């Protein structure tokens, strides 16, 4: 089960996130999402637990629990939604340039 965890302390790293969930069972992966420009935590992450029962218990126990002074939001992750494609405005390959030059 893929679990979404938000309102993480900005000092929480992947190992810390994994440690929060490992007492409930096997954790396949734990990833804190980092800002690509600053390299700092964005305050949320994902945990993958193979056993649904263990994952459910972790969600129930950790949701609204205080960690580093932060009340965590812990829920089952929703599937990632596909974003609509964005138009390409680059000069070298845009359809506009191909038609008008």
C-alpha positions in Angstrom: 0.0 0.0 0.0 1.3 3.5 -0.9 0.8 6.0 2.0 0.9 9.8 1.7 2.3 11.6 4.7 2.0 15.4 5.0 2.9 18.1 7.6 6.3 16.6 8.2 8.9 18.5 10.0 11.3 20.1 7.5 14.1 18.3 9.3 12.6 14.8 8.5 14.6 12.8 6.0 14.0 9.5 4.2 15.4 7.4 7.1 13.4 9.3 9.7 10.2 8.7 7.7 11.0 5.0 7.3 11.6 4.8 11.1 8.2 6.2 11.9 6.5 3.3 10.0 8.9 0.4 10.5 7.6 -0.3 14.0 4.3 -1.3 12.3 5.8 -3.7 9.8 8.0 -4.0 6.7 8.6 -0.8 4.8 9.6 -1.2 1.2 10.4 2.5 0.6 10.1 5.9 2.2 10.7 9.1 0.4 10.5 12.7 1.6 9.8 15.0 -1.4 12.4 17.7 -1.9 12.2 21.0 -3.7 14.2 20.7 -6.8 15.5 24.3 -6.6 16.3 24.7 -2.9 17.0 21.0 -2.1 14.9 21.4 1.1 12.0 19.2 2.2 8.6 20.2 0.9 7.0 18.8 4.1 5.4 15.6 2.7 6.4 12.2 1.5 5.4 8.7 0.6 5.8 5.3 2.3 5.3 2.0 0.6 4.3 -1.0 2.8 3.6 -4.4 1.2 1.2 -5.6 3.9 -2.2 -3.9 3.8 -3.0 -4.8 7.4 0.2 -3.4 8.7 -0.2 -0.3 6.5 -3.7 0.2 7.8 -2.6 0.0 11.4 0.2 2.5 10.7 -2.2 5.0 9.1 -4.6 4.6 12.0 -1.9 5.1 14.7 0.1 7.9 13.0 -2.7 10.0 11.6 -3.0 13.2 13.7 -0.1 12.0 15.8 2.6 14.5 16.9 6.1 14.0 15.5 8.6 16.8 16.1 5.8 19.0 17.2 3.9 18.5 14.0 0.4 16.8 13.7 0.9 14.4 10.8 -1.7 13.8 8.1 -1.4 10.1 7.1 -3.7 8.7 4.5 -3.7 6.1 1.7 -2.1 7.7 -1.4 -4.4 8.4 -4.4 -3.1 7.3 -7.8 -1.1 10.1 -9.5 -3.2 12.0 -12.0 -1.9 12.6 -15.4 -1.4 16.3 -16.2 -2.6 17.7 -19.5 0.2 18.3 -21.9 1.5 21.8 -22.1 2.0 23.6 -25.4 5.6 23.9 -26.6 6.5 27.6 -27.0 10.1 27.1 -27.9 11.1 28.8 -31.1 13.0 25.9 -32.6 10.3 23.3 -32.8 6.9 25.0 -32.4 4.2 24.3 -34.9 3.8 28.1 -35.3 7.3 28.4 -36.7 6.9 25.5 -39.0 3.8 27.0 -40.5 4.9 30.6 -40.7 8.5 30.6 -41.5 
